[in-house]
Amino acid sequence: MKAASEVIKDILVAAGQATFADTTADWPLFISTEPEDPDQVITLYDGDPLRGSSLKHDEAAWQQIQVQIRLRNRDYQAGYTKMADLLKTIAQKGLFREDADESGENDIRWHSFRVVNGPLHIGKDDNKRHLFTANVRASKEEIA
């Protein structure tokens, strides 16, 4: 089973919004560790499952997961616009199924990706690059 950040990474890469772990790309995307360079970068961080979010319904296990998206760029407006574009791409993703293994068992059905907040400008880093953040919640169902 993939982490929610991996699923969001796949959505953004497939949409042409980012390139995974390529620091020479226009918008490189990383998971859990933000590199010092380049100036413009997207980083995804998995959060803990939301408290009280796990439940059973008709033998399916549901869970709410939160992912933080962090974006860094020298230009304020370009950074804000890019974060807004990322959030739009994520929010438009509908129901889909992730094959966890070849057996067809233990698959995951992702029901929704909801933007909780963002784009939020949280200031500048030590190198005077603008920092933006947003939070996305994902609903997933484990299919036995």
C-alpha positions in Angstrom: 0.0 0.0 0.0 1.3 3.4 -1.0 1.6 6.3 1.4 -0.9 9.1 0.5 2.0 11.4 -0.5 3.1 8.8 -3.1 -0.5 8.8 -4.5 -0.5 12.6 -4.7 2.9 12.5 -6.3 1.6 10.2 -9.0 -1.4 12.5 -9.7 0.8 15.6 -10.0 3.4 13.9 -12.2 0.8 12.3 -14.5 -0.8 15.8 -14.9 2.5 17.3 -15.9 2.6 19.5 -12.8 5.9 18.2 -11.4 8.8 15.8 -12.0 9.7 13.4 -9.3 13.2 13.9 -7.7 14.8 15.6 -10.7 16.4 18.8 -9.5 17.0 20.0 -13.1 13.2 20.0 -13.8 11.1 23.2 -13.7 9.1 21.9 -10.7 10.9 19.0 -9.0 8.8 17.1 -6.4 10.2 15.3 -3.3 8.6 13.3 -0.5 9.5 13.9 3.2 12.8 15.8 2.6 13.1 19.2 0.9 16.4 19.7 -0.8 18.4 23.0 -0.3 18.5 23.5 -4.1 16.9 24.3 -6.5 15.0 27.5 -5.6 11.7 26.2 -6.8 10.6 22.9 -5.4 7.5 21.0 -4.2 7.7 18.7 -1.2 5.0 16.4 0.2 4.8 15.3 3.8 2.5 12.5 5.1 0.6 13.3 8.3 -0.8 10.9 10.8 -4.2 9.5 10.1 -6.8 11.8 11.5 -7.9 10.9 15.0 -11.2 9.1 15.0 -11.1 8.7 11.3 -10.8 4.9 11.0 -14.0 3.0 10.9 -15.5 -0.3 9.6 -18.5 -0.3 7.3 -19.6 -3.5 5.6 -16.3 -5.1 6.4 -14.3 -2.3 4.6 -11.8 -0.3 6.6 -12.0 3.4 5.9 -9.4 6.0 6.9 -8.9 9.8 6.6 -5.3 10.8 5.9 -3.7 14.2 5.7 -0.9 15.3 3.4 0.9 18.6 3.6 2.2 20.2 0.4 5.0 22.7 0.7 6.2 24.8 -2.2 9.2 27.1 -2.4 9.9 29.8 -5.0 11.8 33.1 -5.3 8.8 34.8 -7.0 5.7 35.3 -4.8 3.0 35.4 -7.5 4.5 32.5 -9.4 4.6 30.4 -6.3 1.1 31.3 -5.2 -0.2 30.5 -8.7 1.6 27.2 -8.9 0.3 26.1 -5.5 -3.3 27.0 -6.6 -2.7 24.9 -9.8 -1.5 21.9 -7.8 -4.5 22.1 -5.5 -6.9 22.3 -8.4 -5.3 19.2 -10.0 -5.6 17.2 -6.8 -9.1 18.3 -6.0 -10.3 17.2 -9.5 -9.1 13.7 -9.0 -12.1 11.4 -8.6 -12.6 7.9 -7.3 -9.9 5.5 -8.3 -8.5 2.1 -7.3 -4.9 1.4 -6.4 -3.8 -2.2 -6.9 -1.8 -3.0 -3.8 -0.6 -6.3 -5.2 -1.1 -8.5 -8.3 -3.5 -10.8 -6.5 -6.2 -8.2 -6.5 -6.5 -8.5 -2.7 -5.7 -5.8 -0.3 -6.4 -3.1 -2.8 -7.1 0.5 -1.9 -10.0 2.6 -3.2 -9.3 6.4 -2.9 -12.6 8.2 -2.6 -11.7 11.8 -2.5 -8.9 14.4 -2.1 -10.2 17.5 -0.4 -8.2 20.7 0.0 -8.4 21.7 3.7 -6.5 25.0 3.3 -4.1 26.8 1.1 -2.4 28.2 -0.6 -1.0 29.8 2.5 2.1 32.0 2.4 4.1 31.2 5.5 7.0 33.6 5.0 10.5 33.3 3.5 13.3 30.9 4.3 16.9 32.0 5.2 17.6 32.4 1.4 14.7 34.8 0.9 12.6 32.3 -1.0 8.8 32.4 -0.5 7.3 29.4 1.2 3.7 28.2 0.7 1.8 25.4 2.3 -1.5 23.6 1.9 -3.1 20.6 3.5 -5.1 17.9 1.6 -7.2 15.2 3.2 -7.7 11.9 1.4 -10.3 9.2 2.1 -9.3 5.7 1.5 -11.0 2.3 1.8 -9.1 -0.9 2.1 -10.7 -3.6 0.0 -10.3 -7.2 1.2 
